[in-house]
Each structure stands twice: as structure tokens, then as C-alpha cells.
Amino acid sequence: MDSQLNSRARRRPRAIPILGTALLLSSGVTDLWAAPQPEPGERPADVEPEPAPQVEPGPDPEADPEAEPEPEHAPEVESGPEPEPAPEAEPELTPEELAEIEAALGADASATAEAQQAAAATTAPATSSRTVGATAAALLPNISIILDVAAAMFSDDDNLQGGAHDPNSNGFNLQQLELSLNKSVDPYFRFDSNIVFSLFGVEVEEAYATTIDLPWNLQVRAGQFLTRFGRINPTHPHSWDFVDQPFIMSKYWGGEGNRGLGVELSWLTPLPWYVELIGSSTQADGAATARSFYGADNQGVGSPIDLQHTAALKQFFDLHDDWSLLWGLSAANGPNPYGKNTRTDVYGTDVYLKFRPITRQSFTIVALQAEWLYRRRQVPLGVVHDTGGYAYLFWRFAQRWGTGARY
């Protein structure tokens, strides 16, 4: 191959057909003209050729140079990513330029601090006002004022109304103006009070504290409160279905119901249905004990037997989605003013059956309520027994309207 290249070098140059890529043409020309030339009188074979560079496959050099070589397709060369230009070096700042930049940054920081101080000064009064308002609202109790007014007409001047809040004269009657206050004073106690205003003065009807975080489903109430005997007694006139209390309540407890200053313990049992047990001990004197216990004849408290003791059992049964039943038993025992060591026992049972179609949108309520009481009083000459009760049917046919009948 080398001798052919040397002899080809002595020939007259001819036009070489360009058949490959620029890379192959450049390699062939370089190989042709880089071959060593023999000295005069030296044979070409004596010349040691330099090693030929590795060339991609191309036209066969032993072929006839005048022959028309077959065209070949140059191999595709994958082009790699263009090299990224080297980052330009950041120009160095002069001390004067650095000083100007630091001054500008300091001015921006001062302006930002002044703006923040101005914003804080603007929002501080509003935030302080909201904080004070929220604190004051949290300290205020829940307040409600309830006005009870009734109209009545009697056929006889001697009516049978015995309740202190019953309408007892023809025309309009102011039953009471009730101010109710209640508030959770801390995580352990809640305070409730009911202050009644009437044409005859002001009366503290109830004022007591109730625990809200005792273990074992226990709860303690202390203060002046209505005892939980039966259904009607522990409620207030604005929650009654009628404008007056049943006659039997006035006969057994007097005009103010049965209440006193004392302490009460209740326990919600873990039974499958709702069962609550209540026991209380209260003072046996005052207007709210006039008909069965000491009443106005205050003989003092020498021992626990001089107090009124009340026990009650409350049960609730979910009969159906629309039907529910409450049934209770109650008992009270305390001293009476008829003689030394004479006592009175009162026993009662109550039932409340309610129909309310909660499965469809309706204000309808049909309720049947009844109580029956039995009293046993010791007197100097023996024991007196009496009994009585009431029953009524109430129908609420609209959101704010209802009617009923009581016996």
C-alpha cells in the first residue's frame, strides 16, 4: 500500500472525486501529501514509511484510481451538547461603590423598621380593644329576663289558686319578672341563680353552685334550690304548659313549691338505660315548706333529723324514634310543727309520655303528664293520710301555639 502511495505521489496530480464526507476527504489528502519522498537514487522500497493513521473505512486504496468508486454513506456522528460558556468573572467593586451599597441597605432597613413600628402603633389600640372586649365578654354571665303575664276570669271571688305565681284576680296579672344568671366560673363549678321581681318585692328563688367535673358520674349542688321531687316542682312558671300550678302542688308544698337551702348529690348510673339517683338535705323551714314541714315555725336544727331529706329516681326510656317515656319515683321526709318529734312523709310517682315525629319536619308534640302523691303526717292524736294528683294532655300544633286540658 505504501509503494502504491509513493508511486502515486510521482504521478501527475489528477482530480480526485469527492465521494465521502469532509472528514474522509481531509484524511485522504493528508495521507497523500504526508508520505515521505525518496532521496535521489534511492528506491522507494528502502524508505521506511511512517505508520498510517487509523482511518474510518473508505475507498479501497488498491483499487484503480481511475475507477469510479461506489458511493458510501458516511456514518452519522452524534453531536454532543454544546459546551456552556464559562461564567464571566464578576467585576470587582471599588471601596466607594461598596460604601454606597452599604448605605443604601442601611436606609432600606431603617425604613422597614419605621414602617413596622407605625403599623404596630396603628393596630395596637384595636388589638387591645378586642382583647379587653373578649376578656369582659368571657367574664360576663349568661343573662336572661323573662316576663310572665296572664289574663284570667273567675266566676267566684273565692278562687282555688294557691300558687304564688298563679293569676288570682280578674283581668291581667303580672306573675313575675325573672332574671336568670348562670356561668361556668372555672373548670369545676357552674353558678346559677333566679331572681324574681313581682308587685310585692324581690325574691331570690334559686342561687346555687354545681360541680361539673366529678368522677364516677357524680354531681354536687349546693345553695338554695328547688328539690327534684316529681315533675312540676323543680321547674319555673315560664316552662309550664299551663299558666298556673296544679292544685295538689299548692296543697302539699305551698305557693313557692318545695325548696330550701342545702346540698344535693346525684349519680348517673351506668345502666343500659338512663337512670339517675338524687338525694338532698335542705332546711325544713320557710315559705317553701309551709304545708308539710316546719314552715314559718322555725324550731332550729339540732341534728340531721331536723332537716328535710329528699330522694328521687329518674328514668328515661326511648320507646321509638317518635316516642319517649319518663318515669320517676320521689320521697321526702322531715319534721313538722304539730308536736315534738312529729314528722311528715311524702311519696310520689310521675310519668311523662311524649310523641314527637322527628322522622319528618313537624312542630307537633303530643304529651301526657301525670303525678300522684301520698302524704302521711304525724299529729299529737295520731296519723293523718291524704293523697292527690293531676293529669293533663297537651298538644302543640304549631311552633308557638298549643292547647291542653288538665284534670
C-alpha positions as CSV (number, residue, x, y, z in Angstrom):
1,M,0.0,0.0,0.0
2,D,2.9,2.4,0.8
3,S,4.6,1.7,-2.5
4,Q,1.4,2.5,-4.3
5,L,1.1,5.7,-2.4
6,N,4.7,6.7,-3.2
7,S,4.4,5.9,-6.9
8,R,1.1,7.8,-6.9
9,A,3.0,10.7,-5.5
10,R,5.3,10.8,-8.5
11,R,2.4,10.8,-10.9
12,R,0.8,14.0,-12.2
13,P,-1.9,15.0,-9.9
14,R,-5.3,14.3,-11.1
15,A,-8.7,15.3,-10.0
16,I,-9.8,13.2,-7.1
17,P,-13.6,12.6,-6.9
18,I,-15.0,13.8,-3.7
19,L,-17.2,10.9,-2.5
20,G,-17.0,10.9,1.2
21,T,-17.6,13.5,3.9
22,A,-15.3,16.3,4.5
23,L,-13.7,14.3,7.2
24,L,-12.7,11.4,4.8
25,L,-11.5,13.8,2.1
26,S,-9.3,15.6,4.6
27,S,-7.8,12.3,5.8
28,G,-7.0,11.1,2.3
29,V,-5.3,14.3,1.3
30,T,-3.3,14.3,4.4
31,D,-2.2,10.8,3.9
32,L,-1.2,11.5,0.3
33,W,0.9,14.5,0.9
34,A,2.4,13.3,4.2
35,A,4.1,10.3,2.7
36,P,7.9,10.6,2.8
37,Q,9.6,11.4,-0.5
38,P,12.7,9.2,-1.5
39,E,16.1,10.7,-1.9
40,P,17.6,10.7,-5.4
41,G,18.9,7.3,-6.3
42,E,17.0,5.6,-3.5
43,R,14.4,3.0,-4.2
44,P,11.0,3.6,-2.8
45,A,11.1,0.3,-1.0
46,D,14.1,1.4,1.0
47,V,12.1,4.2,2.6
48,E,10.5,3.2,5.8
49,P,7.0,4.5,5.8
50,E,5.5,6.1,8.9
51,P,2.6,4.3,10.4
52,A,-0.6,5.3,8.8
53,P,-3.2,6.8,11.0
54,Q,-6.4,4.9,11.7
55,V,-8.9,6.0,9.1
56,E,-12.6,5.1,9.0
57,P,-13.4,2.6,6.3
58,G,-13.4,4.4,2.9
59,P,-12.4,3.6,-0.7
60,D,-10.1,0.7,-1.2
61,P,-6.6,2.3,-1.9
62,E,-5.6,-0.8,-4.0
63,A,-8.4,-0.2,-6.4
64,D,-7.9,1.5,-9.7
65,P,-7.7,5.2,-9.0
66,E,-9.4,5.9,-12.3
67,A,-12.2,3.6,-11.5
68,E,-15.4,5.2,-10.2
69,P,-15.7,4.0,-6.6
70,E,-19.1,3.1,-5.2
71,P,-20.5,5.8,-3.1
72,E,-20.7,5.1,0.6
73,H,-22.8,6.8,3.2
74,A,-20.8,8.5,5.9
75,P,-21.6,7.3,9.4
76,E,-23.8,9.5,11.4
77,V,-21.8,11.3,14.0
78,E,-23.7,12.1,17.2
79,S,-23.3,15.7,18.2
80,G,-23.0,16.2,21.9
81,P,-24.3,19.2,23.8
82,E,-22.5,22.4,23.1
83,P,-20.2,23.3,25.9
84,E,-21.6,26.0,28.2
85,P,-19.8,29.2,28.1
86,A,-17.6,29.9,31.1
87,P,-19.2,32.3,33.5
88,E,-17.9,35.7,33.3
89,A,-16.0,36.9,36.3
90,E,-17.9,39.4,38.4
91,P,-16.3,42.8,38.3
92,E,-14.6,43.8,41.5
93,L,-16.2,46.7,43.3
94,T,-14.3,49.7,44.4
95,P,-14.4,50.7,48.1
96,E,-16.5,53.7,47.1
97,E,-19.1,51.5,45.5
98,L,-19.2,49.1,48.5
99,A,-19.8,52.1,50.8
100,E,-22.7,53.3,48.6
101,I,-24.3,49.8,48.6
102,E,-24.0,49.5,52.4
103,A,-25.5,53.0,52.9
104,A,-28.5,52.0,50.6
105,L,-29.1,48.8,52.5
106,G,-29.0,50.6,55.9
107,A,-31.5,53.1,54.6
108,D,-33.9,50.3,53.5
109,A,-33.6,48.6,56.8
110,S,-34.4,51.8,58.7
111,A,-37.4,52.5,56.5
112,T,-38.7,48.9,57.1
113,A,-38.3,49.2,60.9
114,E,-40.1,52.5,60.9
115,A,-43.0,51.1,58.8
116,Q,-43.3,48.1,61.2
117,Q,-43.4,50.4,64.2
118,A,-46.0,52.6,62.6
119,A,-48.2,49.5,61.7
120,A,-47.8,48.2,65.3
121,A,-48.8,51.6,66.7
122,T,-51.8,51.7,64.5
123,T,-53.0,48.1,65.2
124,A,-52.2,48.1,68.9
125,P,-55.2,50.1,70.1
126,A,-57.6,48.0,68.0
127,T,-56.0,44.7,69.2
128,S,-56.1,46.0,72.8
129,S,-59.7,46.9,72.5
130,R,-60.6,43.5,71.1
131,T,-58.7,41.8,73.8
132,V,-60.3,43.8,76.5
133,G,-63.8,43.2,74.9
134,A,-63.2,39.4,74.7
135,T,-62.0,39.3,78.3
136,A,-65.0,41.2,79.5
137,A,-67.4,39.0,77.5
138,A,-65.8,35.9,78.9
139,L,-66.3,37.2,82.5
140,L,-69.9,38.2,82.0
141,P,-72.6,35.5,82.9
142,N,-75.3,34.4,80.6
143,I,-78.3,36.7,81.3
144,S,-81.9,36.2,80.5
145,I,-85.0,38.2,81.6
146,I,-88.4,36.5,81.4
147,L,-91.7,38.3,81.8
148,D,-94.8,36.1,82.7
149,V,-98.2,37.8,82.3
150,A,-101.6,36.1,82.4
151,A,-105.2,37.1,81.9
152,A,-107.9,35.4,84.0
153,M,-111.6,35.4,84.7
154,F,-113.2,33.8,87.8
155,S,-116.9,33.1,88.4
156,D,-116.4,33.2,92.2
157,D,-114.4,35.7,94.3
158,D,-113.0,32.8,96.4
159,N,-110.9,31.0,93.8
160,L,-108.8,27.9,94.4
161,Q,-105.5,29.3,93.1
162,G,-102.8,28.7,95.7
163,G,-99.6,29.3,93.8
164,A,-97.6,32.4,94.5
165,H,-97.3,33.0,90.7
166,D,-100.8,32.0,89.8
167,P,-103.2,34.6,88.3
168,N,-105.7,35.2,91.2
169,S,-107.8,38.1,90.1
170,N,-110.0,39.0,87.1
171,G,-108.1,40.7,84.3
172,F,-104.4,40.9,83.7
173,N,-102.0,39.6,86.2
174,L,-98.2,40.1,86.5
175,Q,-97.0,36.7,87.5
176,Q,-93.3,37.5,87.8
177,L,-90.3,39.1,86.1
178,E,-87.5,36.6,86.3
179,L,-83.8,37.5,86.0
180,S,-81.7,34.4,85.3
181,L,-77.9,34.4,85.6
182,N,-75.6,31.4,85.0
183,K,-72.0,31.0,84.3
184,S,-69.2,28.4,84.5
185,V,-66.9,30.1,87.0
186,D,-64.0,27.7,86.5
187,P,-63.4,24.2,85.1
188,Y,-65.0,22.7,88.2
189,F,-68.1,24.8,89.1
190,R,-71.1,26.4,87.4
191,F,-73.2,29.1,89.1
192,D,-77.0,29.5,88.6
193,S,-79.4,32.0,90.0
194,N,-83.0,33.0,89.5
195,I,-84.1,36.3,91.0
196,V,-87.8,37.1,90.8
197,F,-89.4,40.6,90.7
198,S,-93.1,41.0,91.5
199,L,-95.5,43.6,92.6
200,F,-94.8,42.6,96.2
201,G,-91.0,42.8,96.1
202,V,-87.8,40.9,95.1
203,E,-87.1,37.3,95.9
204,V,-84.1,35.1,95.4
205,E,-85.8,32.0,94.2
206,E,-82.7,29.9,93.5
207,A,-78.9,30.5,93.8
208,Y,-76.6,27.5,93.8
209,A,-73.3,26.2,92.6
210,T,-73.0,22.9,90.7
211,T,-69.9,20.8,90.1
212,I,-69.1,19.8,86.6
213,D,-66.0,17.6,86.8
214,L,-66.5,15.0,89.5
215,P,-65.6,11.3,88.8
216,W,-67.9,8.3,88.6
217,N,-70.8,10.4,87.1
218,L,-71.3,12.2,90.3
219,Q,-72.6,15.8,90.7
220,V,-73.0,18.0,93.7
221,R,-75.2,21.1,94.0
222,A,-75.1,23.5,97.0
223,G,-77.1,26.6,97.8
224,Q,-80.8,27.4,97.6
225,F,-82.7,25.3,95.1
226,L,-86.0,23.7,94.2
227,T,-85.9,20.0,95.2
228,R,-86.2,17.5,92.4
229,F,-89.4,15.9,93.8
230,G,-91.6,14.9,90.9
231,R,-92.0,16.8,87.5
232,I,-93.6,20.2,88.3
233,N,-91.8,21.2,91.5
234,P,-88.2,21.7,90.1
235,T,-89.4,23.9,87.2
236,H,-90.3,27.6,86.8
237,P,-93.6,29.1,85.6
238,H,-92.3,30.1,82.2
239,S,-91.7,26.4,81.4
240,W,-95.1,25.2,82.4
241,D,-97.7,24.1,79.9
242,F,-100.4,26.0,81.9
243,V,-100.3,29.4,83.5
244,D,-100.8,28.0,87.0
245,Q,-99.5,25.1,89.0
246,P,-101.8,22.1,89.8
247,F,-103.8,22.4,93.0
248,I,-102.1,19.4,94.6
249,M,-98.7,21.2,94.4
250,S,-100.2,24.1,96.4
251,K,-101.8,21.7,98.9
252,Y,-98.6,19.8,99.6
253,W,-95.8,22.4,99.1
254,G,-97.4,25.8,99.3
255,G,-97.3,28.7,96.9
256,E,-93.5,28.6,96.3
257,G,-93.1,24.9,95.8
258,N,-90.7,22.8,97.8
259,R,-87.2,24.4,98.1
260,G,-84.6,25.1,100.7
261,L,-81.0,25.9,101.5
262,G,-78.9,22.8,101.5
263,V,-76.8,20.3,99.4
264,E,-77.7,17.7,96.8
265,L,-75.8,14.7,95.4
266,S,-76.8,13.0,92.1
267,W,-75.4,9.9,90.4
268,L,-75.9,8.9,86.8
269,T,-75.8,5.1,86.8
270,P,-74.0,3.1,84.1
271,L,-77.1,1.1,83.4
272,P,-78.2,0.4,79.7
273,W,-81.0,3.0,80.0
274,Y,-81.0,6.4,81.6
275,V,-81.2,6.1,85.4
276,E,-80.3,8.9,87.8
277,L,-80.4,8.8,91.6
278,I,-80.7,12.0,93.6
279,G,-80.5,12.7,97.3
280,S,-80.6,16.1,99.1
281,S,-80.8,17.6,102.6
282,T,-82.3,21.1,103.0
283,Q,-83.6,23.4,105.6
284,A,-87.1,22.3,106.7
285,D,-88.4,25.8,107.4
286,G,-89.5,28.8,105.3
287,A,-92.4,29.5,103.0
288,A,-91.5,26.7,100.6
289,T,-92.1,24.1,103.3
290,A,-95.2,25.6,104.9
291,R,-97.7,22.8,104.1
292,S,-95.8,19.7,105.1
293,F,-92.8,20.6,107.2
294,Y,-91.8,23.4,109.7
295,G,-92.8,26.3,107.5
296,A,-92.7,29.6,109.4
297,D,-92.4,27.8,112.7
298,N,-88.7,27.6,112.8
299,Q,-87.6,25.3,115.7
300,G,-83.9,25.3,114.7
301,V,-81.6,22.5,113.7
302,G,-80.2,20.4,116.5
303,S,-79.3,17.3,114.5
304,P,-79.6,15.9,110.9
305,I,-83.1,14.7,111.7
306,D,-84.2,18.3,111.9
307,L,-83.6,18.7,108.1
308,Q,-85.8,17.7,105.2
309,H,-84.3,14.8,103.3
310,T,-85.4,14.1,99.7
311,A,-84.7,11.2,97.4
312,A,-85.7,10.7,93.8
313,L,-85.2,8.2,91.0
314,K,-85.4,9.5,87.3
315,Q,-85.6,7.1,84.4
316,F,-85.9,7.7,80.7
317,F,-86.9,5.1,78.1
318,D,-86.5,5.6,74.3
319,L,-89.5,3.6,73.1
320,H,-89.3,4.6,69.4
321,D,-87.9,7.3,67.2
322,D,-91.0,9.3,67.8
323,W,-92.0,8.1,71.3
324,S,-90.3,8.6,74.7
325,L,-91.2,7.9,78.3
326,L,-90.0,9.3,81.6
327,W,-90.9,7.7,84.9
328,G,-89.9,8.8,88.3
329,L,-90.2,8.0,92.0
330,S,-89.8,10.5,94.8
331,A,-89.9,10.6,98.6
332,A,-89.4,13.4,101.2
333,N,-89.2,13.2,105.0
334,G,-88.9,16.0,107.5
335,P,-90.1,17.4,110.8
336,N,-93.5,19.1,111.1
337,P,-94.7,21.7,113.6
338,Y,-97.6,19.7,115.1
339,G,-95.7,18.3,118.0
340,K,-92.3,17.2,119.4
341,N,-90.6,14.8,117.1
342,T,-93.5,14.6,114.7
343,R,-92.6,14.1,111.1
344,T,-94.1,14.1,107.7
345,D,-93.5,11.7,104.8
346,V,-94.4,12.5,101.2
347,Y,-94.2,9.9,98.4
348,G,-94.9,10.4,94.8
349,T,-94.6,9.0,91.3
350,D,-94.7,10.8,88.0
351,V,-94.9,9.8,84.3
352,Y,-94.4,11.8,81.1
353,L,-95.2,10.2,77.7
354,K,-94.3,12.3,74.6
355,F,-94.9,11.8,70.9
356,R,-92.8,14.0,68.6
357,P,-92.5,13.0,65.0
358,I,-88.8,13.6,64.5
359,T,-88.7,11.4,61.3
360,R,-90.4,14.3,59.4
361,Q,-90.3,18.0,59.7
362,S,-93.1,18.9,62.1
363,F,-93.6,21.1,65.2
364,T,-96.2,18.7,66.5
365,I,-95.9,17.5,70.1
366,V,-98.5,15.4,72.0
367,A,-97.6,14.9,75.7
368,L,-99.4,13.2,78.5
369,Q,-98.1,14.0,82.0
370,A,-99.4,12.8,85.4
371,E,-98.3,12.8,89.1
372,W,-99.8,11.1,92.1
373,L,-98.7,12.0,95.7
374,Y,-99.4,10.4,99.0
375,R,-98.7,12.2,102.4
376,R,-98.5,10.8,105.9
377,R,-98.4,13.3,108.7
378,Q,-97.9,12.6,112.4
379,V,-100.0,14.7,114.7
380,P,-100.5,14.6,118.5
381,L,-103.6,12.4,118.3
382,G,-102.4,10.1,115.5
383,V,-101.5,10.0,111.8
384,V,-103.2,11.8,109.0
385,H,-103.2,10.4,105.5
386,D,-104.1,12.2,102.3
387,T,-103.5,11.7,98.6
388,G,-104.0,13.5,95.4
389,G,-102.7,14.1,91.9
390,Y,-103.2,15.6,88.5
391,A,-103.1,14.6,84.8
392,Y,-103.1,16.7,81.6
393,L,-102.9,16.2,77.9
394,F,-101.1,18.9,75.9
395,W,-100.9,19.3,72.1
396,R,-98.6,21.7,70.3
397,F,-99.9,22.1,66.8
398,A,-97.6,25.0,65.7
399,Q,-94.2,26.3,66.5
400,R,-95.6,28.8,69.1
401,W,-99.1,27.6,69.7
402,G,-100.5,24.7,71.7
403,T,-103.6,23.7,73.7
404,G,-104.3,21.3,76.5
405,A,-106.7,20.1,79.2
406,R,-105.9,19.3,82.8
407,Y,-107.7,17.3,85.5
